[in-house]
Amino acid sequence: MRGTLSAVGAAALLATLVSAPPAAAAGVSGAGAAGGPGGTGSAGMAGTAGMAAMAKSKGGAKKVCKELTVNGGFEQPKIGNAGWKLFDEDDVPAWGTDDPDGQIELWNGGMGVPARFGTQFAELNATGSGNSIYQDIKTKPNTKIYWSFWIRARDTSDGKDVDATQIHFGRTPKNGGSVNGVGSTFAYLNSASDASWKRLYGWYKTGPNQTSTRVTLTAVESASTDEGYGNLVDGLTIVEHQKCI
């Protein structure tokens, strides 16, 4: 298996899950915050689990906490009994990739790493290195959206392995000509070890007339020298209200 830019207004950081100060990449809009280790969930509820709890406890919360992404937990398509499987990007709902072979790699717990949510997650480097996966979401112009997802390095050697992963927001390119999107961009990068899942979260503000936004997850650096190893991601959720994260 191979297997930033000037801020619009003041870029306010969300509170971190740990006491250390957050680091944020500069961007036209929004700010990112680094979460602490969350392998057991002790650092707090995140993503779809938190939204589900709110929807259950408050009658109108389900509508308020509408999820903007599709298949953010990589639960489709199902892997079955295999520990991992490569799928053509056309077979993975909502997601595209710049992988040289057009492949998206999904895992379940069979490879010794439990999913952070559900039973499946993705490895960004499928058949190449420095790969991205992305999807386009419907957004309202000049509106903050709040994002959260989890990252983890792949265990490829003795001792600690560390991967660096980036989330990027931008206006959806016309004709899909760019993976990362164009205009009103914001990128945030952080690293994680192979010991536990780590949560990243923050906000992004769309630009004028931005009714479609491309969100991209990129494997910036992998601990392995094998170009098809590294950068695990799970539980991407994007909503319009901070209380839903």
C-alpha positions in Angstrom: 0.0 0.0 0.0 1.1 3.5 -0.7 -0.8 3.7 1.1 -1.1 35.6 4.6 -2.6 37.7 3.2 -4.2 40.8 4.8 -7.0 40.2 7.3 -10.6 41.5 6.8 -11.2 43.2 10.2 -9.4 41.8 13.2 -8.6 38.1 13.0 -9.9 36.7 16.3 -8.6 33.4 17.4 -10.9 30.8 18.9 -9.9 29.5 22.3 -7.6 26.5 22.2 -8.2 23.2 23.9 -4.9 23.4 25.7 -3.2 26.2 27.6 -0.5 26.8 25.0 -1.2 29.8 22.8 -2.6 29.0 19.4 -0.7 29.6 16.2 -2.6 30.9 13.2 -1.6 31.2 9.5 -2.3 34.6 8.0 -5.2 34.8 5.6 -7.6 37.2 4.0 -10.3 36.0 6.3 -10.5 34.0 9.5 -8.2 32.5 12.0 -7.2 29.0 13.0 -6.6 27.5 16.4 -4.7 24.4 17.4 -6.4 21.8 19.6 -4.8 19.5 22.0 -4.5 15.7 21.9 -7.9 14.1 21.7 -7.4 10.4 21.2 -9.8 9.6 24.0 -12.1 12.6 23.6 -11.0 14.0 27.0 -10.2 17.3 25.4 -13.8 17.9 24.5 -16.4 17.0 22.0 -15.8 18.0 18.4 -17.3 17.9 15.0 -20.4 15.9 14.2 -20.6 14.4 17.6 -21.0 17.8 19.2 -23.5 18.8 16.6 -25.6 15.7 17.1 -25.7 16.2 20.9 -26.9 19.8 20.4 -29.5 18.8 17.9 -30.9 16.2 20.3 -31.0 18.5 23.3 -32.6 21.5 21.6 -35.5 21.4 19.3 -34.4 24.0 16.8 -30.7 23.2 16.9 -30.7 20.7 14.1 -31.6 23.4 11.6 -29.2 26.0 13.2 -26.4 23.4 13.1 -26.8 22.4 9.5 -23.6 20.7 8.2 -22.2 22.3 5.1 -19.9 19.4 4.2 -20.8 16.0 2.8 -19.1 12.9 3.9 -16.8 14.8 6.2 -16.1 11.7 8.2 -15.2 9.6 5.1 -17.8 6.9 6.0 -18.6 6.4 2.3 -18.0 4.3 0.4 -17.6 1.4 2.9 -14.3 -0.4 2.9 -15.7 -3.7 4.2 -13.3 -6.1 5.9 -10.2 -4.5 4.5 -8.0 -2.3 6.7 -7.7 0.2 3.9 -8.7 0.6 0.3 -8.1 2.9 -2.6 -11.1 4.4 -4.4 -11.4 6.4 -7.6 -12.3 10.0 -6.6 -15.6 9.7 -8.5 -16.6 6.9 -6.1 -16.0 9.0 -2.9 -19.1 11.2 -2.3 -18.3 15.0 -2.4 -14.5 14.6 -2.5 -11.9 15.3 -5.2 -8.2 14.9 -5.2 -5.0 16.0 -7.0 -3.4 12.6 -6.4 -1.6 11.6 -9.6 -3.7 8.5 -10.0 -7.0 10.2 -9.0 -7.2 7.9 -5.9 -8.5 8.6 -2.4 -7.4 6.2 0.3 -9.8 5.3 3.1 -9.0 3.4 6.3 -10.8 1.7 9.1 -9.5 0.3 12.4 -7.9 -2.6 10.7 -4.5 -0.8 10.4 -4.2 -0.3 14.1 -5.5 3.3 14.2 -9.1 3.8 15.5 -11.2 6.3 13.7 -11.8 9.5 15.6 -15.5 9.4 14.6 -17.5 6.6 13.1 -15.4 3.7 11.6 -13.5 5.3 8.7 -11.1 8.1 7.9 -8.8 9.2 5.1 -5.0 9.1 4.4 -4.1 12.2 2.3 -1.1 10.6 0.6 -2.7 7.8 -1.5 -0.3 7.1 -4.4 1.8 10.3 -4.3 3.3 12.8 -1.8 2.1 16.3 -0.9 -1.4 15.4 -2.0 -4.7 17.2 -1.4 -8.3 16.2 -1.2 -11.0 18.9 -1.5 -14.7 19.5 -1.8 -16.9 22.5 -2.7 -19.5 23.7 -0.3 -22.4 26.2 -0.6 -21.8 29.3 1.4 -23.3 32.7 1.9 -21.3 35.8 0.9 -19.6 37.9 3.7 -20.4 35.2 6.3 -18.2 33.5 8.9 -18.2 29.7 8.8 -16.7 27.6 11.6 -14.6 24.6 10.9 -13.1 21.7 12.9 -11.3 18.5 11.9 -8.8 16.0 13.3 -5.3 15.0 12.1 -2.8 12.3 13.0 0.5 11.1 11.7 0.9 7.6 10.3 3.2 5.3 12.3 6.0 4.5 9.8 9.1 4.0 11.9 10.3 3.3 15.4 9.8 6.3 17.7 7.5 9.3 17.2 6.5 10.2 13.6 5.1 13.7 12.9 3.1 14.9 9.9 2.1 18.4 8.9 -1.3 19.0 7.5 -3.0 22.1 6.1 -6.6 23.2 5.7 -7.2 25.8 3.0 -10.4 27.8 2.1 -11.0 29.8 -1.1 -13.6 30.7 -3.6 -14.4 27.8 -5.8 -12.4 28.0 -9.1 -14.3 28.4 -12.3 -14.3 25.1 -14.2 -12.4 23.4 -11.3 -9.1 24.7 -12.6 -7.4 24.9 -9.2 -7.4 22.5 -6.3 -6.9 25.2 -3.6 -9.4 27.7 -5.0 -9.0 31.4 -5.8 -9.7 34.6 -4.0 -10.5 35.3 -0.3 -8.1 32.6 0.7 -7.2 31.4 4.1 -4.8 28.6 5.1 -3.9 27.1 8.4 -1.2 24.5 9.0 -0.4 22.3 12.0 1.4 19.1 12.9 0.4 15.9 14.7 2.2 12.9 16.0 1.3 9.2 15.5 0.3 8.8 19.2 -3.2 10.3 19.1 -5.7 12.4 17.1 -5.3 16.2 17.3 -8.1 18.7 16.7 -7.7 21.8 14.6 -10.5 24.4 14.5 -11.2 28.0 13.6 -13.2 30.3 11.4 -13.2 31.6 7.8 -15.1 34.5 6.4 -16.3 34.3 2.8 -15.9 37.2 0.4 -18.5 39.2 -1.6 -20.6 37.0 -3.9 -18.9 33.9 -2.6 -21.7 31.4 -2.9 -19.4 28.4 -3.3 -16.2 27.8 -1.3 -13.6 25.1 -1.8 -12.1 23.5 1.3 -8.9 21.6 0.8 -6.9 19.3 3.1 -3.3 19.0 2.1 -0.4 16.7 3.2 2.3 19.3 3.6 4.9 17.0 5.2 5.0 13.3 6.0 7.4 11.5 8.4 7.9 8.7 5.8 10.2 8.8 2.8 7.6 6.6 1.0 5.5 9.1 -1.0 2.3 7.2 -0.4 2.4 7.2 3.4 1.1 9.8 5.8 -1.3 12.5 7.0 -4.5 10.9 8.4 -7.6 13.1 8.7 -11.1 12.6 10.1 -14.2 14.4 11.2 -14.3 17.5 9.1 -17.3 19.6 10.0 -18.2 23.1 8.8 -21.1 25.1 10.1 -22.4 28.7 10.2 -22.6 29.0 14.0 -19.7 28.8 16.4 -21.8 27.1 19.1 -22.2 24.1 16.8 -18.5 23.2 16.8 
